[in-house]
Amino acid sequence: MREVHGVSDTMYDWIGGEATVRRLVDRFYELMDIDPDVATIRKMHKDDLGPVRQSLFEYLSGWLGGPPLFVQKRGSPCITKAHKPFHIDEAAAEQWMKCMRQAMIDVGIDEKYRQMLEPAFGRVAQALRND
């Protein structure tokens, strides 16, 4: 945990570090698997969500200010390039956000942090649009 004068200074730390990020990603993909309203984005993924779970966990770890696991394993991420093969429109971006919003609630991320994260996640979702 990074601390400045005894105070954690990253969102990664504020929400609970590795354990919370792992739970967030796991819940996100669980929701994607069970919610028929997000079938469009579920169809963009392989049947086995294990590899993409690990990839998102590693990405979010660094994105939230924790260890840069994704960069250490794969180099600098180009998430728009990785998502280019898929048709991602406003509806798909909103489905992604629906899963992430609910996952943040379900894993117990404090509302004040959810209010900070939602617009940031929204910008990521919008950046992936290619319609």
Z-matrix of the N, CA and C atoms (Angstrom, degrees):
N
C 1 1.455
C 2 1.530 1 108.68
N 3 1.313 2 117.22 1 128.64
C 4 1.454 3 121.67 2 176.60
C 5 1.523 4 109.02 3 -82.28
N 6 1.300 5 115.52 4 131.38
C 7 1.461 6 118.81 5 179.85
C 8 1.515 7 110.74 6 -132.74
N 9 1.298 8 115.05 7 143.64
C 10 1.454 9 122.46 8 173.41
C 11 1.516 10 105.89 9 -121.56
N 12 1.329 11 116.35 10 114.89
C 13 1.456 12 120.79 11 -178.52
C 14 1.528 13 111.42 12 54.56
N 15 1.354 14 116.21 13 40.64
C 16 1.453 15 121.10 14 177.21
C 17 1.516 16 115.63 15 79.85
N 18 1.342 17 117.71 16 6.52
C 19 1.461 18 120.87 17 -177.76
C 20 1.534 19 109.03 18 -118.45
N 21 1.331 20 116.88 19 130.52
C 22 1.462 21 120.99 20 175.69
C 23 1.515 22 109.16 21 -62.43
N 24 1.324 23 116.68 22 143.78
C 25 1.462 24 118.93 23 -173.50
C 26 1.519 25 115.06 24 -125.11
N 27 1.331 26 118.57 25 16.12
C 28 1.465 27 119.18 26 177.19
C 29 1.524 28 109.58 27 -132.37
N 30 1.317 29 114.79 28 154.67
C 31 1.458 30 119.91 29 176.33
C 32 1.528 31 109.85 30 -59.64
N 33 1.312 32 116.49 31 -37.26
C 34 1.459 33 122.07 32 177.49
C 35 1.530 34 109.85 33 -52.62
N 36 1.310 35 116.13 34 -48.45
C 37 1.469 36 121.08 35 179.62
C 38 1.526 37 110.99 36 -69.69
N 39 1.315 38 116.64 37 -43.57
C 40 1.466 39 120.80 38 -175.27
C 41 1.526 40 112.11 39 -60.31
N 42 1.352 41 116.45 40 -37.27
C 43 1.468 42 117.77 41 -177.10
C 44 1.521 43 113.26 42 -87.62
N 45 1.330 44 117.96 43 -7.31
C 46 1.464 45 119.36 44 176.33
C 47 1.511 46 116.14 45 121.52
N 48 1.332 47 116.90 46 9.47
C 49 1.456 48 120.47 47 173.45
C 50 1.516 49 115.13 48 69.72
N 51 1.315 50 114.64 49 -152.14
C 52 1.462 51 122.48 50 -173.09
C 53 1.526 52 113.00 51 -54.62
N 54 1.326 53 116.87 52 -45.38
C 55 1.468 54 119.77 53 -176.19
C 56 1.529 55 111.34 54 -61.23
N 57 1.328 56 116.87 55 -42.66
C 58 1.460 57 120.02 56 -179.31
C 59 1.521 58 111.52 57 -70.57
N 60 1.310 59 117.16 58 -41.01
C 61 1.469 60 119.71 59 179.16
C 62 1.524 61 109.63 60 -62.87
N 63 1.315 62 117.64 61 -40.59
C 64 1.466 63 121.10 62 177.69
C 65 1.532 64 110.39 63 -62.80
N 66 1.327 65 116.87 64 -45.99
C 67 1.467 66 120.24 65 179.05
C 68 1.527 67 111.36 66 -63.54
N 69 1.341 68 116.24 67 -39.32
C 70 1.461 69 121.31 68 178.65
C 71 1.529 70 110.50 69 -59.21
N 72 1.309 71 116.46 70 -49.06
C 73 1.465 72 121.20 71 -178.86
C 74 1.528 73 110.51 72 -65.23
N 75 1.318 74 116.73 73 -43.65
C 76 1.461 75 119.55 74 179.45
C 77 1.524 76 111.07 75 -61.06
N 78 1.329 77 116.58 76 -44.20
C 79 1.456 78 119.87 77 -179.66
C 80 1.535 79 111.23 78 -67.37
N 81 1.321 80 116.50 79 -39.89
C 82 1.460 81 121.72 80 177.56
C 83 1.530 82 110.39 81 -53.88
N 84 1.327 83 116.78 82 -49.35
C 85 1.458 84 119.79 83 -178.45
C 86 1.527 85 112.41 84 -74.90
N 87 1.317 86 117.97 85 -28.76
C 88 1.467 87 119.84 86 173.20
C 89 1.526 88 109.59 87 -62.16
N 90 1.323 89 116.14 88 -45.63
C 91 1.462 90 120.33 89 178.54
C 92 1.522 91 111.22 90 -61.91
N 93 1.314 92 116.41 91 -42.08
C 94 1.456 93 120.51 92 179.30
C 95 1.536 94 110.27 93 -61.05
N 96 1.301 95 116.13 94 -34.01
C 97 1.460 96 121.25 95 -178.69
C 98 1.529 97 113.40 96 -74.86
N 99 1.338 98 117.37 97 -28.12
C 100 1.469 99 119.42 98 -172.18
C 101 1.526 100 115.10 99 -109.20
N 102 1.316 101 118.20 100 -16.31
C 103 1.460 102 120.77 101 -175.16
C 104 1.533 103 110.58 102 -92.83
N 105 1.326 104 117.95 103 110.68
C 106 1.467 105 119.63 104 -179.38
C 107 1.526 106 113.27 105 -63.08
N 108 1.320 107 117.65 106 -19.97
C 109 1.468 108 120.94 107 179.38
C 110 1.528 109 112.99 108 -71.42
N 111 1.324 110 117.42 109 -11.21
C 112 1.472 111 120.38 110 179.89
C 113 1.530 112 111.14 111 -116.46
N 114 1.324 113 115.40 112 25.31
C 115 1.469 114 120.71 113 -177.67
C 116 1.528 115 112.28 114 -58.57
N 117 1.318 116 116.93 115 -32.14
C 118 1.469 117 119.76 116 -179.33
C 119 1.520 118 111.11 117 -59.90
N 120 1.319 119 117.10 118 -46.57
C 121 1.472 120 117.61 119 -178.73
C 122 1.528 121 111.35 120 -77.80
N 123 1.327 122 117.35 121 -29.17
C 124 1.475 123 118.52 122 177.53
C 125 1.510 124 110.25 123 -62.44
N 126 1.339 125 116.91 124 -37.92
C 127 1.467 126 121.37 125 -179.15
C 128 1.531 127 112.24 126 -67.00
N 129 1.319 128 117.55 127 -17.24
C 130 1.464 129 121.12 128 178.54
C 131 1.527 130 111.72 129 -77.47
N 132 1.332 131 116.24 130 -9.74
C 133 1.464 132 121.59 131 -175.95
C 134 1.527 133 110.74 132 -108.55
N 135 1.312 134 115.50 133 156.65
C 136 1.461 135 121.23 134 174.11
C 137 1.521 136 109.19 135 -69.89
N 138 1.324 137 116.46 136 164.06
C 139 1.465 138 121.05 137 178.10
C 140 1.526 139 110.87 138 -57.54
N 141 1.332 140 116.57 139 -44.33
C 142 1.459 141 121.94 140 179.99
C 143 1.531 142 109.03 141 -84.36
N 144 1.321 143 115.48 142 108.82
C 145 1.465 144 120.19 143 -179.14
C 146 1.530 145 113.01 144 -85.11
N 147 1.320 146 117.56 145 -2.92
C 148 1.464 147 121.01 146 -177.37
C 149 1.523 148 114.44 147 -53.19
N 150 1.335 149 118.28 148 -53.35
C 151 1.467 150 118.84 149 -178.91
C 152 1.530 151 113.60 150 -62.18
N 153 1.338 152 117.60 151 -40.47
C 154 1.459 153 119.42 152 -178.87
C 155 1.537 154 110.64 153 -71.93
N 156 1.322 155 117.18 154 -31.31
C 157 1.478 156 120.43 155 174.04
C 158 1.528 157 109.57 156 -59.84
N 159 1.324 158 115.43 157 -47.62
C 160 1.459 159 119.47 158 -178.82
C 161 1.522 160 110.75 159 -63.51
N 162 1.319 161 116.09 160 -42.12
C 163 1.460 162 120.59 161 -179.37
C 164 1.530 163 111.30 162 -62.73
N 165 1.350 164 117.17 163 -45.90
C 166 1.464 165 119.52 164 179.42
C 167 1.525 166 110.91 165 -66.08
N 168 1.323 167 117.09 166 -38.96
C 169 1.467 168 119.88 167 176.31
C 170 1.527 169 110.35 168 -58.08
N 171 1.315 170 116.76 169 -47.30
C 172 1.464 171 120.67 170 -179.29
C 173 1.524 172 110.91 171 -64.54
N 174 1.320 173 116.50 172 -42.39
C 175 1.462 174 120.49 173 179.11
C 176 1.532 175 110.81 174 -62.66
N 177 1.336 176 116.69 175 -50.66
C 178 1.466 177 119.92 176 -177.73
C 179 1.516 178 112.23 177 -65.19
N 180 1.304 179 117.04 178 -31.13
C 181 1.462 180 119.65 179 177.55
C 182 1.533 181 110.45 180 -54.73
N 183 1.308 182 116.13 181 -52.53
C 184 1.465 183 119.94 182 179.25
C 185 1.512 184 112.87 183 -72.00
N 186 1.328 185 117.02 184 -40.03
C 187 1.470 186 122.15 185 -178.38
C 188 1.517 187 111.38 186 -60.82
N 189 1.326 188 116.26 187 -33.59
C 190 1.467 189 121.26 188 -179.80
C 191 1.527 190 113.12 189 -86.84
N 192 1.321 191 116.92 190 -1.45
C 193 1.456 192 120.28 191 176.88
C 194 1.512 193 114.72 192 101.68
N 195 1.315 194 117.07 193 8.69
C 196 1.458 195 121.34 194 177.09
C 197 1.515 196 110.88 195 -93.03
N 198 1.315 197 116.56 196 -159.99
C 199 1.468 198 119.85 197 179.81
C 200 1.525 199 110.94 198 -59.06
N 201 1.333 200 117.01 199 135.79
C 202 1.475 201 121.08 200 -178.11
C 203 1.530 202 111.64 201 -80.86
N 204 1.311 203 116.37 202 63.00
C 205 1.467 204 122.19 203 -173.22
C 206 1.519 205 112.62 204 -60.44
N 207 1.317 206 117.28 205 -42.83
C 208 1.463 207 121.22 206 -178.97
C 209 1.527 208 109.94 207 -61.48
N 210 1.306 209 116.24 208 -48.39
C 211 1.465 210 121.35 209 -178.47
C 212 1.529 211 110.15 210 -63.17
N 213 1.325 212 116.95 211 -40.99
C 214 1.461 213 120.44 212 179.72
C 215 1.522 214 112.11 213 -62.14
N 216 1.333 215 116.97 214 -36.19
C 217 1.474 216 120.94 215 -177.65
C 218 1.525 217 113.16 216 -87.58
N 219 1.345 218 116.64 217 -39.05
C 220 1.464 219 119.68 218 -168.35
C 221 1.519 220 114.56 219 -123.63
N 222 1.313 221 117.39 220 -5.01
C 223 1.452 222 119.84 221 -175.40
C 224 1.523 223 110.12 222 88.00
N 225 1.301 224 115.12 223 -173.13
C 226 1.456 225 120.59 224 -176.77
C 227 1.525 226 111.01 225 -61.65
N 228 1.343 227 116.88 226 129.87
C 229 1.467 228 118.94 227 -177.92
C 230 1.531 229 112.05 228 -77.04
N 231 1.304 230 114.31 229 140.82
C 232 1.458 231 120.40 230 170.73
C 233 1.522 232 105.24 231 -123.40
N 234 1.330 233 115.05 232 83.15
C 235 1.461 234 118.60 233 -172.42
C 236 1.522 235 112.70 234 -68.06
N 237 1.327 236 117.33 235 -27.55
C 238 1.468 237 117.53 236 178.01
C 239 1.528 238 110.37 237 -67.96
N 240 1.315 239 117.69 238 -38.82
C 241 1.463 240 121.30 239 178.47
C 242 1.529 241 110.21 240 -65.55
N 243 1.321 242 116.77 241 -42.07
C 244 1.465 243 120.87 242 -179.14
C 245 1.531 244 112.10 243 -63.14
N 246 1.331 245 116.43 244 -29.16
C 247 1.467 246 120.52 245 -177.43
C 248 1.534 247 113.10 246 -97.35
N 249 1.320 248 117.11 247 -2.79
C 250 1.468 249 122.07 248 -176.68
C 251 1.537 250 113.81 249 -55.82
N 252 1.343 251 119.41 250 -37.09
C 253 1.476 252 118.84 251 -178.18
C 254 1.531 253 114.33 252 -66.26
N 255 1.303 254 117.39 253 -12.33
C 256 1.456 255 121.24 254 -175.56
C 257 1.524 256 110.69 255 -105.12
N 258 1.321 257 115.67 256 143.87
C 259 1.461 258 120.18 257 175.76
C 260 1.534 259 107.40 258 -81.03
N 261 1.320 260 115.84 259 106.50
C 262 1.463 261 121.25 260 -178.76
C 263 1.516 262 107.90 261 -114.82
N 264 1.329 263 114.30 262 108.27
C 265 1.459 264 121.10 263 179.12
C 266 1.527 265 109.06 264 -110.72
N 267 1.320 266 116.59 265 -172.03
C 268 1.465 267 121.07 266 -178.76
C 269 1.531 268 110.98 267 -58.44
N 270 1.325 269 116.74 268 -41.45
C 271 1.472 270 120.15 269 -179.35
C 272 1.531 271 111.20 270 -62.80
N 273 1.325 272 117.03 271 -42.77
C 274 1.464 273 120.61 272 178.85
C 275 1.526 274 110.79 273 -65.93
N 276 1.318 275 116.89 274 -41.54
C 277 1.467 276 120.40 275 178.26
C 278 1.530 277 110.03 276 -61.87
N 279 1.315 278 116.90 277 -40.06
C 280 1.466 279 120.44 278 179.60
C 281 1.526 280 111.00 279 -69.67
N 282 1.321 281 118.08 280 -34.88
C 283 1.465 282 120.19 281 175.88
C 284 1.534 283 110.37 282 -63.09
N 285 1.317 284 116.34 283 -42.06
C 286 1.465 285 120.96 284 177.44
C 287 1.529 286 109.57 285 -60.75
N 288 1.329 287 115.47 286 -45.23
C 289 1.466 288 119.80 287 179.48
C 290 1.527 289 111.64 288 -64.27
N 291 1.321 290 117.54 289 -37.88
C 292 1.463 291 120.56 290 178.34
C 293 1.525 292 110.47 291 -57.97
N 294 1.329 293 116.14 292 -46.24
C 295 1.467 294 120.12 293 178.53
C 296 1.529 295 111.30 294 -64.02
N 297 1.330 296 116.68 295 -42.84
C 298 1.470 297 119.32 296 -177.18
C 299 1.526 298 111.01 297 -68.89
N 300 1.327 299 117.43 298 -41.71
C 301 1.478 300 120.20 299 177.95
C 302 1.528 301 110.44 300 -57.97
N 303 1.327 302 115.40 301 -49.13
C 304 1.465 303 119.45 302 -177.53
C 305 1.526 304 111.21 303 -67.24
N 306 1.308 305 117.07 304 -39.15
C 307 1.468 306 120.48 305 178.66
C 308 1.529 307 110.62 306 -61.54
N 309 1.335 308 117.19 307 -41.41
C 310 1.469 309 119.54 308 178.79
C 311 1.519 310 110.71 309 -61.73
N 312 1.323 311 117.10 310 -40.56
C 313 1.464 312 121.27 311 177.92
C 314 1.523 313 109.89 312 -65.80
N 315 1.327 314 116.11 313 -49.23
C 316 1.460 315 121.47 314 -174.31
C 317 1.522 316 113.83 315 -62.31
N 318 1.334 317 117.12 316 -32.77
C 319 1.473 318 118.61 317 -179.90
C 320 1.526 319 112.17 318 -89.97
N 321 1.327 320 116.58 319 0.59
C 322 1.459 321 120.03 320 172.65
C 323 1.518 322 116.33 321 84.40
N 324 1.319 323 117.15 322 25.67
C 325 1.469 324 118.91 323 175.51
C 326 1.521 325 107.55 324 -68.66
N 327 1.314 326 115.53 325 129.17
C 328 1.458 327 122.57 326 -177.47
C 329 1.531 328 110.56 327 -54.75
N 330 1.317 329 115.98 328 142.21
C 331 1.468 330 121.27 329 -176.73
C 332 1.521 331 112.52 330 -55.73
N 333 1.324 332 118.30 331 -38.32
C 334 1.473 333 119.01 332 -178.26
C 335 1.528 334 111.24 333 -63.92
N 336 1.332 335 116.84 334 -32.55
C 337 1.462 336 119.75 335 177.55
C 338 1.528 337 110.90 336 -79.35
N 339 1.331 338 116.70 337 -35.53
C 340 1.467 339 119.51 338 175.46
C 341 1.522 340 110.22 339 -60.69
N 342 1.330 341 116.86 340 -39.35
C 343 1.466 342 120.55 341 179.54
C 344 1.528 343 111.73 342 -65.22
N 345 1.312 344 116.79 343 -29.17
C 346 1.464 345 120.25 344 175.90
C 347 1.530 346 111.12 345 -80.33
N 348 1.318 347 116.21 346 -38.35
C 349 1.462 348 120.24 347 -175.86
C 350 1.524 349 113.56 348 -75.89
N 351 1.310 350 117.46 349 -35.59
C 352 1.465 351 118.94 350 -174.85
C 353 1.525 352 112.83 351 -56.77
N 354 1.325 353 120.15 352 -47.72
C 355 1.474 354 117.99 353 178.42
C 356 1.531 355 112.26 354 -64.64
N 357 1.327 356 117.23 355 -34.26
C 358 1.468 357 120.23 356 179.11
C 359 1.526 358 110.19 357 -67.72
N 360 1.329 359 116.98 358 -45.22
C 361 1.464 360 119.95 359 175.61
C 362 1.532 361 110.18 360 -62.45
N 363 1.310 362 116.77 361 -37.61
C 364 1.457 363 120.93 362 178.58
C 365 1.517 364 112.00 363 -60.82
N 366 1.325 365 116.83 364 -39.71
C 367 1.469 366 120.55 365 177.85
C 368 1.528 367 110.68 366 -65.10
N 369 1.333 368 116.45 367 -38.07
C 370 1.471 369 119.88 368 177.32
C 371 1.530 370 109.15 369 -64.01
N 372 1.321 371 116.93 370 -48.86
C 373 1.464 372 121.02 371 -179.76
C 374 1.534 373 110.98 372 -57.75
N 375 1.315 374 116.97 373 -42.83
C 376 1.468 375 120.89 374 -179.82
C 377 1.526 376 111.44 375 -68.33
N 378 1.335 377 116.75 376 -34.63
C 379 1.465 378 120.26 377 179.82
C 380 1.526 379 112.15 378 -65.80
N 381 1.333 380 116.34 379 -24.12
C 382 1.458 381 120.47 380 -178.61
C 383 1.530 382 112.68 381 -83.71
N 384 1.316 383 116.23 382 -12.00
C 385 1.463 384 119.69 383 -179.56
C 386 1.524 385 110.14 384 -61.90
N 387 1.319 386 114.95 385 139.11
C 388 1.463 387 120.10 386 179.34
C 389 1.530 388 111.05 387 -138.94
N 390 1.321 389 115.35 388 29.79
C 391 1.460 390 119.97 389 179.87
C 392 1.519 391 112.44 390 -90.46
